[in-house]
């Protein structure tokens, strides 16, 4: 079987699952979509072919495998920056969405240390990227791990795990800095340790003219 035919069949399986989801009005699993074409009992060869079809469908699904219309977004995280003491200095937490270098420079500065190998934004990063950031301040050092970044109906959802290590002798401002593809998103929802903590609205719906 040639590569073109195999690719066509993979996409057909993916479209079948997507069509079933749309028809039912809810996400449809691969197994549910293929119930009408389950192999007859006793057909070992047919059963093997059916399992192969499921694998091909899963390979073609991509974002359809997520709940609803949610789509995974590529992202990257960065270090080697400090939080400007002029940016919301009295807030215990901050959540910010940054679209250009000028705004970024008002929020963060570059922390230069010897033999620094921090992963930083590329010089022209804001041509096609934007930054979403969460900041913790206080008597604790915070570390972060991004769990997922998805977009659904124009709303970006950033899920991450935050861990604090108390320190009563010093204060810190610890940022989580994440880049995503630049687009006309409506809002960014921050979900910290499984709990929604802040929603930053980026674009209001236009009012209807009378």
Buried (B, 14 or more C-beta within 10 A) or exposed (E): EEEEEEEEBBBEBBBBBBEBBEEEEEBBEBEBBBEEEEBEEEEEEBBEEBEEBBEBBBEBBEBBBBEEEBEEBEBBEBEBBEBBEEBBEEEEBBBBBBEEBEBBEEBBBEEEEEEEEEEBBEEEBBEEBBBBBBBBBBEBBBEBEBEBBBBBEEBBBBBBEBEBEEEEEEEBBBBBBBBBEBEEBBBBBBBBEEEEEBEBEBEEEEEEEE
